[in-house]
Amino acid sequence: MIDKTHQLSVRQQSQLIQINRSTLYYKPKEISSTDLSLMRLIDEIHLDYPFMGSRMIRDMLQRQGHKIGRRKVRRLMRLMGIHALYPKPNTSKPNLAHRIFPYLLKNMVIDHSNQVWCTDITYIPMAKGFVYLCAIIDWHSRKVLAHRVSISMETDFCIDALQEAIVMWF
């Protein structure tokens, strides 16, 4: 986006695309190995007990011998994008102002390939963080038509996977 060898200065280029110059020099801080191991433990606890919030997870980690406070558990959970599952108020009452879209596959018989595709995005824990996997799947054959991996939740890798699936099958 910004070319340091261009005849326009970096300041002028950043003004043209309307971003602050400080964002060009920002280097995100690496997550420490202790935080990564705590995040893995929190993820395991959350998978076993998805109803647990930061307080209960903190108590469980303290029982396992880790010195950790609720605020750190909450920060790591927010960083991982997980939260406790619990009944929300009035979730079964539909808002009458919202439009209800029909389920288009309700009475459809799916009997051959390339009739219906679906997509799924999931995250995969790695040794130094997480990666996101997007897959385009054929419903009939359950074959993965295309997939892409990314280190951020941008839309680009999902669009690339869809374009690859389209080019591959049409």
N, C-alpha and C positions, 0 to 999 in steps of 0.2 A: 504494500500500500504506500508506504513512505520509502522513497529511494534516496539514500544519503549521497549518492554520486550524481544526482540530478542537478541541473543548473539552478533550479529554485532551491532556496535554503529550506532546512527542515521546518523552520518557523513558518515560512510562507506556505509550504505544503500542508502543514497541520491546520493553518487558517483556512485553506481552500476546502478541506474536507471537514472542517468545523469540529476538530477534536483538540483537547488540551495537549500541549507538548509533553507534559509530565507523564501522560499515559504511554508515550513511546518508550520511556526509559524505565518504566515499572517492571521489576522482575519479581514474580510471585515467590513468597517464602516457601521453602520446602517443608513438608510435614515431617516432623521428627520420627525416628523409629519407635520411640516409646508411644507416641500418639497413634502411630499406625497399628501397633500391637493392641493398644486399648480400643481402637476402632474395630479391629477384628473381633475382640472379645464382646464389644457392645453389639456388633452385628450378629454374632452367634447367639447371644442372650435374646436379642430382638426376634430372631427367627424362631427360637423356642417359645418365647413368651411375648407375642406382639402387643399385648395389652399393657406391658410395663412402660412407664414413663421414666423420666430422668431420675426421679427420686428412688424408685425401686431398683433401677439398674445400678445406681450408685451404691445402694445398700448391698446388692448382690456382689458387686466388684469389691467392696470393702470386706465382705465375708470371705472372699477369695484371697485377701491379703494385699490388695492394691490401695495405695493412699490416693484417693481421688475425691474431689468435691462435686456437688451437683452442677455447679456452673460449667465445669469442664466437661462433664458428661453431656450436658445440654448443648454446649458448643460443638462437640464432636458429633452428636446426633444431628444437629442442624447442618453441619458440614457434609455428612453422609446423606442427608435428605430423608431421614427416617423419623417417624413420630409414633406415639402410642396409638393403637387402634381402640376406639371406644365409641359407644353410640352417641351420635351427635343429636342435638335437639331438632325435632320436627323433620327428620329426614324422610319420613314416609308421606308427608303432606306435600303434594305438588303445588307449585306456584301457578295460579291460573293465568298469569300474564305471560308465562313462558310457553313458547311454541313446542308442541310435541311432534317429533319427527317420526315417521313410520319406519319400522324395521323392515328393510327391503328384502331380506333373505328369509322371511318368516315361512312362507309356503313353498319355497324354492327347493327343488330336488337337485342336489349337486351330484352329477353322475359322470363327469369327465373333467380332465385337467384343463387349466386356464379358464375355468368358468368363474371361480371366485378366488381372489388373493386376499391375504391379510398381512399385517405387519406387527412386529413386536419389538420393543426396546427393553433391554435389561442391562444391569451393571454387573461387572465381574470384578471381584476383589483381586488385586495383584500384590506383589511384594512391596511396591512403593506407591500405593494409591489404588485407583479404580479406573477401569475403562468401560465404555458403553458399547453395547452390541445392538445393531439394528438388523433385523432379518425380514425378508419378504418371503412369504410361505404360500404355497398352493394348497387350498383347503382339501381338494379331492385326494391328491397323492401324498399330501403332507411333506412335500419336497421343499427344501430351502432353495428358492430361486436365485437369491442374491443376499449378500450380507456385507456389512461394513462395521469397522471398529473405530472408535474415536475416544480421545481423552477428555472431551468436553461435550456438553449437551447442546451442541449447535445443530441446526437443521440440515447443514450441508451434507453430512454423511448419510442421513436418511434419504435425501433427494438423490444422491449418487447411487445408493443401493436400488432405489426404485427405477432410475434410468437404466441401470445395468440389467435389471430384470426385464424391462420393456424391450431393450435392444436384443437381449438374448432370446426372447421368446416370440418376437414379432418381426 
